[in-house]
């Protein structure tokens, strides 16, 4: 898929299911975030994985 095709097929999710995300998918997302470039090569970043509804609500 080329870039223009990717842009044309993008969408914004307006609702979410209550289904939990599998650990393997979370690990892949975290790895992608870990190796992604940062602005001006500034390395510090925080990625939060919240799985408790109470903690998610407290963050919001």
RATA-V705168 format. One record per residue. SS is DSSP state (H for helix, E for strand, C for the rest). PHI is phi in degrees with one decimal (* if undefined). D_FIRST is the distance of its C-alpha to the first C-alpha in Angstrom with 1 decimal. Layout:
# RATA-V705168
ss: [SS	SS]
phi: [PHI	PHI]
d_first: [D_FIRST	D_FIRST]
This chain:
# RATA-V705168
ss: [C	C	H	H	H	H	H	H	C	C	C	C	C	C	C	C	C	C	C	C	C	C	H	H	H	H	H	H	H	H	H	H	H	H	H	C	C	C	H	H	H	C	C	C	C	C	C	C	C	C	C	C	H	H	H	H	H	H	H	C]
phi: [*	-86.7	-62.1	-62.1	-63.6	-60.7	-64.7	-65.2	-96.2	-73.6	-153.5	-109.2	-76.8	-104.6	-144.1	-122.9	-86.6	-87.9	-68.9	-73.5	-83.1	-65.6	-57.2	-62.3	-68.6	-61.2	-61.1	-64.9	-63.7	-63.9	-65.2	-62.1	-66.3	-67.0	-93.7	-68.4	-68.2	-112.5	-59.4	54.2	59.5	-82.2	-76.2	-59.1	-154.1	-126.8	-122.6	-102.0	-116.0	-108.5	-116.2	-95.4	-59.5	-63.6	-66.9	-63.9	-65.2	-66.0	-69.3	-69.9]
d_first: [0.0	3.8	6.7	8.4	6.3	6.5	10.1	10.9	10.2	12.2	15.8	19.0	20.8	24.4	26.0	26.0	27.4	30.3	28.6	28.6	25.6	25.9	27.0	24.3	21.6	23.9	24.2	20.5	20.2	23.4	22.2	19.1	21.5	24.0	21.9	20.1	21.8	24.5	25.8	28.2	27.9	30.2	29.8	31.7	29.6	30.4	28.1	30.1	29.6	32.0	32.7	36.1	36.2	39.3	37.7	34.7	37.2	39.3	36.5	35.7]
